[in-house]
Amino acid sequence: MFRLIWAAGNRTSQLLRYAPANRLMRVLRTRPHLAWGGPAIAIGVTYLLAAASIQSVVDNGGSEWLRLAVLVFAWNGLKFVLAGPGLVLMRLTSNRRNRPRAHG
């Protein structure tokens, strides 16, 4: 049973690697794109606003299946909102590491 759950989790992880938001996150974590922390937060806020608007549709009598979209949008929004400051910190630490030291 444990092996089946483990295999299903691995397969799901491999499939979700190609989701658009996950692909964008992988690109943002590369060195040339570390300056994109601010726009990543803006993308995250957009995802969260979309989740809120879909949730209001559900609350006003929309299909209950839309809750799945709310979950996906909220999860992606949190990923981008939390990744934004992380990208800025990664850029600052990589600049500090690569800066030549003054020998005095």
N, C-alpha and C positions, 0 to 999 in steps of 0.2 A: 504494500500500500504506500509506504513512504517512498519507494523507488518510483512508483507511478506519479505521485505528486511532484517529486523532484524533476522527472522527465517533462511533465506538463509545464512546470514553471520555466524550465530551460527553453523549451520550444516557444512558449509565449514571449519570453524575453528576446529570443532571436527574431521573431516576427515583428515585434514592436520596435526593433532597432531601425526599421525602414519607415516608420511613421514620420510624417513631415516635420513635426515639432522636434522629435528626437534627432533627426538629421540636421536640423538647424542648430540645435544645441551642440552637436558634435563639431559643426563648422565654427561656431562662436568660441569654442574652447581652444582653437588653434591659435598659434602665436600672432599671425597677422590680424586676427579679428578680436583681440582682447580689448580693443578700444571701444567696442560696441556694447558696453555695459548699460549705458543710458537707453539706447534703442531697445535693448533686450527687456528692460523694465517697462518701456512703452508697449511692447508687444504683449507682455504679461498682463498689464492693466487692460489692454484691449480684450484679451481672452477672458479676464474676470468680468468685464462689462457684458460680454456676450453671454457668459454663464448666468449672470444676474437677469438679463433680459429674457433668456429662455426659461429661467425659473419662474419669472412673472407670467409667462405664457402658460406654463403648467399650472400655476396657482389659479389662473383665470379660466380653467376648464380645458386646457390642452391635453394632449395625449401623455399618459404616464411614461411612455417609452422615451420621451424627451429628457427625462431625468438622467438617462445614460449620457446624453450629450452634455448636460449640465456638469456631470461628474468629469467627463473628459476635458471640457473647457476649463473647469476650475483647476484640475490637476496641471494642465499645461500652463495656465496662468501663474500658478504658484511656482512652477519650475522656472519660468522666465523671470518673475519678480525676485526670486531668491538668487538666481544666477547672475543678475545684473551687478549687484555689489561684489559678488565673488569674482566676476570678470575684472572689475576695477582693481580689486586687491591683487589678483594674479598679475595684472599688468604692472602695478606698482612694485611688487616683489621681484618680477623678472627684470624690470629696469634697474632696480637697486643691485641685483646680482651681477648684471652685465656692465655696470658702470665701472670705469677704471678707478682704481684707488690712488689717492695722492700720497706719495711717499715723502714724508717730511723729516 
